Amino acid sequence: MNKRKLFIRILVGLIVLTAAATVVAYFLISPVKPWMAFFIACCGGLLIVNFLVSLFLVNRNYKKK
């Protein structure tokens, strides 16, 4: 397996883990503090967007040997 595929798998795994953790945290905190649940969901969404940008840049700029 080359490094490009490894980076892509790691980034996709991080995206899935972040999405799952964000959804779980939102539903656990939502009944107690709705404003904090919204804030955590927004932070998780922003982190997912950053991972997607990184995934795009890895696909675009990684040199093939």
PDB file of N, CA, C and O in Angstrom:
ATOM      1  N   MET A   1       0.849  -1.168   0.000  1.00  0.00           N
ATOM      2  CA  MET A   1       0.000   0.000   0.000  1.00  0.00           C
ATOM      3  C   MET A   1       0.899   1.237   0.000  1.00  0.00           C
ATOM      4  O   MET A   1       1.855   1.329   0.770  1.00  0.00           O
ATOM      5  N   ASN A   2       0.575   2.171  -0.868  1.00  0.00           N
ATOM      6  CA  ASN A   2       1.398   3.365  -0.913  1.00  0.00           C
ATOM      7  C   ASN A   2       0.918   4.398   0.116  1.00  0.00           C
ATOM      8  O   ASN A   2      -0.139   4.246   0.728  1.00  0.00           O
ATOM      9  N   LYS A   3       1.709   5.430   0.282  1.00  0.00           N
ATOM     10  CA  LYS A   3       1.424   6.419   1.320  1.00  0.00           C
ATOM     11  C   LYS A   3       0.158   7.215   1.031  1.00  0.00           C
ATOM     12  O   LYS A   3      -0.557   7.599   1.956  1.00  0.00           O
ATOM     13  N   ARG A   4      -0.124   7.462  -0.237  1.00  0.00           N
ATOM     14  CA  ARG A   4      -1.313   8.237  -0.589  1.00  0.00           C
ATOM     15  C   ARG A   4      -2.584   7.533  -0.117  1.00  0.00           C
ATOM     16  O   ARG A   4      -3.461   8.160   0.478  1.00  0.00           O
ATOM     17  N   LYS A   5      -2.680   6.239  -0.382  1.00  0.00           N
ATOM     18  CA  LYS A   5      -3.863   5.490   0.048  1.00  0.00           C
ATOM     19  C   LYS A   5      -3.952   5.421   1.566  1.00  0.00           C
ATOM     20  O   LYS A   5      -5.044   5.440   2.134  1.00  0.00           O
ATOM     21  N   LEU A   6      -2.807   5.341   2.212  1.00  0.00           N
ATOM     22  CA  LEU A   6      -2.793   5.321   3.674  1.00  0.00           C
ATOM     23  C   LEU A   6      -3.316   6.632   4.251  1.00  0.00           C
ATOM     24  O   LEU A   6      -4.119   6.628   5.185  1.00  0.00           O
ATOM     25  N   PHE A   7      -2.859   7.757   3.694  1.00  0.00           N
ATOM     26  CA  PHE A   7      -3.343   9.058   4.150  1.00  0.00           C
ATOM     27  C   PHE A   7      -4.843   9.205   3.933  1.00  0.00           C
ATOM     28  O   PHE A   7      -5.559   9.737   4.782  1.00  0.00           O
ATOM     29  N   ILE A   8      -5.309   8.726   2.781  1.00  0.00           N
ATOM     30  CA  ILE A   8      -6.740   8.822   2.474  1.00  0.00           C
ATOM     31  C   ILE A   8      -7.556   7.982   3.450  1.00  0.00           C
ATOM     32  O   ILE A   8      -8.596   8.431   3.932  1.00  0.00           O
ATOM     33  N   ARG A   9      -7.097   6.777   3.745  1.00  0.00           N
ATOM     34  CA  ARG A   9      -7.821   5.915   4.699  1.00  0.00           C
ATOM     35  C   ARG A   9      -7.838   6.525   6.096  1.00  0.00           C
ATOM     36  O   ARG A   9      -8.854   6.470   6.788  1.00  0.00           O
ATOM     37  N   ILE A  10      -6.726   7.100   6.505  1.00  0.00           N
ATOM     38  CA  ILE A  10      -6.671   7.735   7.829  1.00  0.00           C
ATOM     39  C   ILE A  10      -7.613   8.920   7.894  1.00  0.00           C
ATOM     40  O   ILE A  10      -8.331   9.083   8.881  1.00  0.00           O
ATOM     41  N   LEU A  11      -7.624   9.757   6.856  1.00  0.00           N
ATOM     42  CA  LEU A  11      -8.512  10.921   6.857  1.00  0.00           C
ATOM     43  C   LEU A  11      -9.985  10.520   6.826  1.00  0.00           C
ATOM     44  O   LEU A  11     -10.807  11.135   7.505  1.00  0.00           O
ATOM     45  N   VAL A  12     -10.321   9.511   6.058  1.00  0.00           N
ATOM     46  CA  VAL A  12     -11.714   9.046   6.020  1.00  0.00           C
ATOM     47  C   VAL A  12     -12.111   8.463   7.378  1.00  0.00           C
ATOM     48  O   VAL A  12     -13.227   8.683   7.848  1.00  0.00           O
ATOM     49  N   GLY A  13     -11.207   7.730   7.998  1.00  0.00           N
ATOM     50  CA  GLY A  13     -11.478   7.208   9.337  1.00  0.00           C
ATOM     51  C   GLY A  13     -11.686   8.314  10.355  1.00  0.00           C
ATOM     52  O   GLY A  13     -12.576   8.224  11.200  1.00  0.00           O
ATOM     53  N   LEU A  14     -10.873   9.354  10.281  1.00  0.00           N
ATOM     54  CA  LEU A  14     -11.050  10.487  11.189  1.00  0.00           C
ATOM     55  C   LEU A  14     -12.363  11.214  10.948  1.00  0.00           C
ATOM     56  O   LEU A  14     -13.002  11.675  11.893  1.00  0.00           O
ATOM     57  N   ILE A  15     -12.766  11.321   9.693  1.00  0.00           N
ATOM     58  CA  ILE A  15     -14.048  11.954   9.377  1.00  0.00           C
ATOM     59  C   ILE A  15     -15.202  11.154   9.968  1.00  0.00           C
ATOM     60  O   ILE A  15     -16.116  11.726  10.563  1.00  0.00           O
ATOM     61  N   VAL A  16     -15.163   9.844   9.809  1.00  0.00           N
ATOM     62  CA  VAL A  16     -16.241   8.991  10.336  1.00  0.00           C
ATOM     63  C   VAL A  16     -16.279   9.041  11.864  1.00  0.00           C
ATOM     64  O   VAL A  16     -17.352   9.159  12.456  1.00  0.00           O
ATOM     65  N   LEU A  17     -15.113   8.950  12.500  1.00  0.00           N
ATOM     66  CA  LEU A  17     -15.075   9.014  13.965  1.00  0.00           C
ATOM     67  C   LEU A  17     -15.559  10.357  14.491  1.00  0.00           C
ATOM     68  O   LEU A  17     -16.286  10.410  15.483  1.00  0.00           O
ATOM     69  N   THR A  18     -15.166  11.431  13.841  1.00  0.00           N
ATOM     70  CA  THR A  18     -15.592  12.758  14.275  1.00  0.00           C
ATOM     71  C   THR A  18     -17.097  12.930  14.104  1.00  0.00           C
ATOM     72  O   THR A  18     -17.762  13.487  14.978  1.00  0.00           O
ATOM     73  N   ALA A  19     -17.633  12.459  12.993  1.00  0.00           N
ATOM     74  CA  ALA A  19     -19.078  12.564  12.768  1.00  0.00           C
ATOM     75  C   ALA A  19     -19.860  11.760  13.803  1.00  0.00           C
ATOM     76  O   ALA A  19     -20.862  12.234  14.337  1.00  0.00           O
ATOM     77  N   ALA A  20     -19.402  10.558  14.079  1.00  0.00           N
ATOM     78  CA  ALA A  20     -20.097   9.726  15.062  1.00  0.00           C
ATOM     79  C   ALA A  20     -20.018  10.352  16.461  1.00  0.00           C
ATOM     80  O   ALA A  20     -21.016  10.390  17.180  1.00  0.00           O
ATOM     81  N   ALA A  21     -18.854  10.832  16.839  1.00  0.00           N
ATOM     82  CA  ALA A  21     -18.696  11.452  18.161  1.00  0.00           C
ATOM     83  C   ALA A  21     -19.518  12.726  18.279  1.00  0.00           C
ATOM     84  O   ALA A  21     -20.062  13.013  19.345  1.00  0.00           O
ATOM     85  N   THR A  22     -19.615  13.490  17.200  1.00  0.00           N
ATOM     86  CA  THR A  22     -20.407  14.719  17.225  1.00  0.00           C
ATOM     87  C   THR A  22     -21.890  14.412  17.414  1.00  0.00           C
ATOM     88  O   THR A  22     -22.572  15.066  18.202  1.00  0.00           O
ATOM     89  N   VAL A  23     -22.381  13.416  16.687  1.00  0.00           N
ATOM     90  CA  VAL A  23     -23.805  13.056  16.802  1.00  0.00           C
ATOM     91  C   VAL A  23     -24.118  12.527  18.197  1.00  0.00           C
ATOM     92  O   VAL A  23     -25.132  12.900  18.789  1.00  0.00           O
ATOM     93  N   VAL A  24     -23.263  11.668  18.723  1.00  0.00           N
ATOM     94  CA  VAL A  24     -23.487  11.119  20.068  1.00  0.00           C
ATOM     95  C   VAL A  24     -23.438  12.225  21.114  1.00  0.00           C
ATOM     96  O   VAL A  24     -24.293  12.282  21.999  1.00  0.00           O
ATOM     97  N   ALA A  25     -22.452  13.096  21.019  1.00  0.00           N
ATOM     98  CA  ALA A  25     -22.344  14.194  21.988  1.00  0.00           C
ATOM     99  C   ALA A  25     -23.538  15.129  21.889  1.00  0.00           C
ATOM    100  O   ALA A  25     -24.031  15.611  22.909  1.00  0.00           O
ATOM    101  N   TYR A  26     -24.009  15.392  20.676  1.00  0.00           N
ATOM    102  CA  TYR A  26     -25.168  16.272  20.515  1.00  0.00           C
ATOM    103  C   TYR A  26     -26.393  15.696  21.211  1.00  0.00           C
ATOM    104  O   TYR A  26     -27.088  16.410  21.932  1.00  0.00           O
ATOM    105  N   PHE A  27     -26.663  14.412  21.001  1.00  0.00           N
ATOM    106  CA  PHE A  27     -27.863  13.830  21.589  1.00  0.00           C
ATOM    107  C   PHE A  27     -27.736  13.596  23.097  1.00  0.00           C
ATOM    108  O   PHE A  27     -28.748  13.557  23.798  1.00  0.00           O
ATOM    109  N   LEU A  28     -26.535  13.444  23.595  1.00  0.00           N
ATOM    110  CA  LEU A  28     -26.363  13.292  25.042  1.00  0.00           C
ATOM    111  C   LEU A  28     -26.474  14.623  25.777  1.00  0.00           C
ATOM    112  O   LEU A  28     -27.012  14.676  26.883  1.00  0.00           O
ATOM    113  N   ILE A  29     -25.976  15.683  25.182  1.00  0.00           N
ATOM    114  CA  ILE A  29     -25.963  16.985  25.853  1.00  0.00           C
ATOM    115  C   ILE A  29     -27.229  17.786  25.564  1.00  0.00           C
ATOM    116  O   ILE A  29     -27.572  18.691  26.324  1.00  0.00           O
ATOM    117  N   SER A  30     -27.919  17.469  24.485  1.00  0.00           N
ATOM    118  CA  SER A  30     -29.071  18.245  24.051  1.00  0.00           C
ATOM    119  C   SER A  30     -30.161  18.423  25.115  1.00  0.00           C
ATOM    120  O   SER A  30     -30.662  19.538  25.258  1.00  0.00           O
ATOM    121  N   PRO A  31     -30.556  17.396  25.864  1.00  0.00           N
ATOM    122  CA  PRO A  31     -31.611  17.623  26.857  1.00  0.00           C
ATOM    123  C   PRO A  31     -31.186  18.547  28.005  1.00  0.00           C
ATOM    124  O   PRO A  31     -32.018  19.252  28.576  1.00  0.00           O
ATOM    125  N   VAL A  32     -29.911  18.542  28.334  1.00  0.00           N
ATOM    126  CA  VAL A  32     -29.436  19.321  29.476  1.00  0.00           C
ATOM    127  C   VAL A  32     -29.150  20.760  29.087  1.00  0.00           C
ATOM    128  O   VAL A  32     -29.681  21.694  29.689  1.00  0.00           O
ATOM    129  N   LYS A  33     -28.307  20.934  28.077  1.00  0.00           N
ATOM    130  CA  LYS A  33     -27.902  22.270  27.638  1.00  0.00           C
ATOM    131  C   LYS A  33     -27.976  22.341  26.113  1.00  0.00           C
ATOM    132  O   LYS A  33     -27.015  21.971  25.437  1.00  0.00           O
ATOM    133  N   PRO A  34     -29.079  22.801  25.567  1.00  0.00           N
ATOM    134  CA  PRO A  34     -29.211  22.818  24.100  1.00  0.00           C
ATOM    135  C   PRO A  34     -28.206  23.740  23.409  1.00  0.00           C
ATOM    136  O   PRO A  34     -27.753  23.433  22.306  1.00  0.00           O
ATOM    137  N   TRP A  35     -27.856  24.847  24.028  1.00  0.00           N
ATOM    138  CA  TRP A  35     -26.898  25.760  23.406  1.00  0.00           C
ATOM    139  C   TRP A  35     -25.512  25.132  23.315  1.00  0.00           C
ATOM    140  O   TRP A  35     -24.801  25.348  22.335  1.00  0.00           O
ATOM    141  N   MET A  36     -25.119  24.353  24.329  1.00  0.00           N
ATOM    142  CA  MET A  36     -23.808  23.702  24.304  1.00  0.00           C
ATOM    143  C   MET A  36     -23.808  22.562  23.277  1.00  0.00           C
ATOM    144  O   MET A  36     -22.797  22.329  22.614  1.00  0.00           O
ATOM    145  N   ALA A  37     -24.925  21.858  23.142  1.00  0.00           N
ATOM    146  CA  ALA A  37     -25.026  20.800  22.144  1.00  0.00           C
ATOM    147  C   ALA A  37     -24.887  21.379  20.738  1.00  0.00           C
ATOM    148  O   ALA A  37     -24.227  20.786  19.885  1.00  0.00           O
ATOM    149  N   PHE A  38     -25.499  22.522  20.498  1.00  0.00           N
ATOM    150  CA  PHE A  38     -25.375  23.184  19.196  1.00  0.00           C
ATOM    151  C   PHE A  38     -23.935  23.616  18.942  1.00  0.00           C
ATOM    152  O   PHE A  38     -23.425  23.465  17.832  1.00  0.00           O
ATOM    153  N   PHE A  39     -23.283  24.150  19.963  1.00  0.00           N
ATOM    154  CA  PHE A  39     -21.892  24.574  19.844  1.00  0.00           C
ATOM    155  C   PHE A  39     -20.981  23.385  19.522  1.00  0.00           C
ATOM    156  O   PHE A  39     -20.106  23.498  18.664  1.00  0.00           O
ATOM    157  N   ILE A  40     -21.172  22.261  20.192  1.00  0.00           N
ATOM    158  CA  ILE A  40     -20.364  21.061  19.936  1.00  0.00           C
ATOM    159  C   ILE A  40     -20.630  20.534  18.529  1.00  0.00           C
ATOM    160  O   ILE A  40     -19.703  20.088  17.852  1.00  0.00           O
ATOM    161  N   ALA A  41     -21.880  20.579  18.085  1.00  0.00           N
ATOM    162  CA  ALA A  41     -22.199  20.131  16.729  1.00  0.00           C
ATOM    163  C   ALA A  41     -21.532  21.027  15.689  1.00  0.00           C
ATOM    164  O   ALA A  41     -21.042  20.537  14.672  1.00  0.00           O
ATOM    165  N   CYS A  42     -21.510  22.318  15.934  1.00  0.00           N
ATOM    166  CA  CYS A  42     -20.847  23.237  15.001  1.00  0.00           C
ATOM    167  C   CYS A  42     -19.342  23.005  14.975  1.00  0.00           C
ATOM    168  O   CYS A  42     -18.731  23.028  13.907  1.00  0.00           O
ATOM    169  N   CYS A  43     -18.742  22.785  16.129  1.00  0.00           N
ATOM    170  CA  CYS A  43     -17.295  22.499  16.188  1.00  0.00           C
ATOM    171  C   CYS A  43     -16.970  21.198  15.469  1.00  0.00           C
ATOM    172  O   CYS A  43     -15.977  21.129  14.745  1.00  0.00           O
ATOM    173  N   GLY A  44     -17.775  20.181  15.652  1.00  0.00           N
ATOM    174  CA  GLY A  44     -17.562  18.915  14.956  1.00  0.00           C
ATOM    175  C   GLY A  44     -17.725  19.070  13.456  1.00  0.00           C
ATOM    176  O   GLY A  44     -16.965  18.490  12.680  1.00  0.00           O
ATOM    177  N   GLY A  45     -18.713  19.849  13.046  1.00  0.00           N
ATOM    178  CA  GLY A  45     -18.906  20.105  11.619  1.00  0.00           C
ATOM    179  C   GLY A  45     -17.736  20.842  10.999  1.00  0.00           C
ATOM    180  O   GLY A  45     -17.328  20.537   9.878  1.00  0.00           O
ATOM    181  N   LEU A  46     -17.201  21.803  11.715  1.00  0.00           N
ATOM    182  CA  LEU A  46     -16.043  22.542  11.227  1.00  0.00           C
ATOM    183  C   LEU A  46     -14.818  21.631  11.112  1.00  0.00           C
ATOM    184  O   LEU A  46     -14.050  21.738  10.156  1.00  0.00           O
ATOM    185  N   LEU A  47     -14.641  20.751  12.069  1.00  0.00           N
ATOM    186  CA  LEU A  47     -13.531  19.805  12.021  1.00  0.00           C
ATOM    187  C   LEU A  47     -13.676  18.847  10.838  1.00  0.00           C
ATOM    188  O   LEU A  47     -12.684  18.508  10.192  1.00  0.00           O
ATOM    189  N   ILE A  48     -14.892  18.412  10.553  1.00  0.00           N
ATOM    190  CA  ILE A  48     -15.135  17.538   9.404  1.00  0.00           C
ATOM    191  C   ILE A  48     -14.829  18.275   8.103  1.00  0.00           C
ATOM    192  O   ILE A  48     -14.244  17.696   7.187  1.00  0.00           O
ATOM    193  N   VAL A  49     -15.217  19.536   8.015  1.00  0.00           N
ATOM    194  CA  VAL A  49     -14.909  20.324   6.819  1.00  0.00           C
ATOM    195  C   VAL A  49     -13.394  20.453   6.643  1.00  0.00           C
ATOM    196  O   VAL A  49     -12.893  20.359   5.522  1.00  0.00           O
ATOM    197  N   ASN A  50     -12.666  20.666   7.735  1.00  0.00           N
ATOM    198  CA  ASN A  50     -11.203  20.748   7.646  1.00  0.00           C
ATOM    199  C   ASN A  50     -10.595  19.428   7.173  1.00  0.00           C
ATOM    200  O   ASN A  50      -9.663  19.431   6.369  1.00  0.00           O
ATOM    201  N   PHE A  51     -11.112  18.306   7.660  1.00  0.00           N
ATOM    202  CA  PHE A  51     -10.626  17.008   7.196  1.00  0.00           C
ATOM    203  C   PHE A  51     -10.939  16.803   5.713  1.00  0.00           C
ATOM    204  O   PHE A  51     -10.125  16.234   4.986  1.00  0.00           O
ATOM    205  N   LEU A  52     -12.101  17.256   5.260  1.00  0.00           N
ATOM    206  CA  LEU A  52     -12.449  17.128   3.840  1.00  0.00           C
ATOM    207  C   LEU A  52     -11.534  17.970   2.960  1.00  0.00           C
ATOM    208  O   LEU A  52     -11.142  17.534   1.877  1.00  0.00           O
ATOM    209  N   VAL A  53     -11.191  19.172   3.416  1.00  0.00           N
ATOM    210  CA  VAL A  53     -10.249  20.002   2.669  1.00  0.00           C
ATOM    211  C   VAL A  53      -8.883  19.326   2.615  1.00  0.00           C
ATOM    212  O   VAL A  53      -8.227  19.334   1.573  1.00  0.00           O
ATOM    213  N   SER A  54      -8.452  18.744   3.725  1.00  0.00           N
ATOM    214  CA  SER A  54      -7.183  18.018   3.742  1.00  0.00           C
ATOM    215  C   SER A  54      -7.227  16.832   2.790  1.00  0.00           C
ATOM    216  O   SER A  54      -6.251  16.561   2.090  1.00  0.00           O
ATOM    217  N   LEU A  55      -8.349  16.124   2.759  1.00  0.00           N
ATOM    218  CA  LEU A  55      -8.503  14.994   1.855  1.00  0.00           C
ATOM    219  C   LEU A  55      -8.413  15.446   0.406  1.00  0.00           C
ATOM    220  O   LEU A  55      -7.772  14.784  -0.410  1.00  0.00           O
ATOM    221  N   PHE A  56      -9.041  16.554   0.081  1.00  0.00           N
ATOM    222  CA  PHE A  56      -8.974  17.100  -1.271  1.00  0.00           C
ATOM    223  C   PHE A  56      -7.541  17.474  -1.636  1.00  0.00           C
ATOM    224  O   PHE A  56      -7.085  17.182  -2.742  1.00  0.00           O
ATOM    225  N   LEU A  57      -6.833  18.116  -0.715  1.00  0.00           N
ATOM    226  CA  LEU A  57      -5.466  18.534  -1.002  1.00  0.00           C
ATOM    227  C   LEU A  57      -4.512  17.345  -1.117  1.00  0.00           C
ATOM    228  O   LEU A  57      -3.584  17.381  -1.926  1.00  0.00           O
ATOM    229  N   VAL A  58      -4.721  16.299  -0.326  1.00  0.00           N
ATOM    230  CA  VAL A  58      -3.894  15.099  -0.458  1.00  0.00           C
ATOM    231  C   VAL A  58      -4.113  14.470  -1.825  1.00  0.00           C
ATOM    232  O   VAL A  58      -3.154  14.071  -2.485  1.00  0.00           O
ATOM    233  N   ASN A  59      -5.360  14.378  -2.254  1.00  0.00           N
ATOM    234  CA  ASN A  59      -5.651  13.793  -3.568  1.00  0.00           C
ATOM    235  C   ASN A  59      -5.070  14.625  -4.693  1.00  0.00           C
ATOM    236  O   ASN A  59      -4.616  14.081  -5.700  1.00  0.00           O
ATOM    237  N   ARG A  60      -5.081  15.916  -4.533  1.00  0.00           N
ATOM    238  CA  ARG A  60      -4.657  16.807  -5.605  1.00  0.00           C
ATOM    239  C   ARG A  60      -3.144  16.958  -5.700  1.00  0.00           C
ATOM    240  O   ARG A  60      -2.597  17.004  -6.802  1.00  0.00           O
ATOM    241  N   ASN A  61      -2.463  17.033  -4.563  1.00  0.00           N
ATOM    242  CA  ASN A  61      -1.062  17.425  -4.569  1.00  0.00           C
ATOM    243  C   ASN A  61      -0.064  16.316  -4.257  1.00  0.00           C
ATOM    244  O   ASN A  61       1.143  16.547  -4.339  1.00  0.00           O
ATOM    245  N   TYR A  62      -0.520  15.145  -3.910  1.00  0.00           N
ATOM    246  CA  TYR A  62       0.431  14.093  -3.553  1.00  0.00           C
ATOM    247  C   TYR A  62       1.082  13.559  -4.828  1.00  0.00           C
ATOM    248  O   TYR A  62       0.395  13.197  -5.783  1.00  0.00           O
ATOM    249  N   LYS A  63       2.396  13.517  -4.832  1.00  0.00           N
ATOM    250  CA  LYS A  63       3.146  13.097  -6.018  1.00  0.00           C
ATOM    251  C   LYS A  63       3.074  11.581  -6.187  1.00  0.00           C
ATOM    252  O   LYS A  63       3.271  10.825  -5.235  1.00  0.00           O
ATOM    253  N   LYS A  64       2.794  11.160  -7.397  1.00  0.00           N
ATOM    254  CA  LYS A  64       2.793   9.731  -7.713  1.00  0.00           C
ATOM    255  C   LYS A  64       4.206   9.331  -8.124  1.00  0.00           C
ATOM    256  O   LYS A  64       4.902  10.067  -8.823  1.00  0.00           O
ATOM    257  N   LYS A  65       4.607   8.150  -7.674  1.00  0.00           N
ATOM    258  CA  LYS A  65       5.957   7.668  -8.031  1.00  0.00           C
ATOM    259  C   LYS A  65       5.878   6.701  -9.194  1.00  0.00           C
ATOM    260  O   LYS A  65       6.904   6.187  -9.641  1.00  0.00           O
TER     261      LYS A  65
END
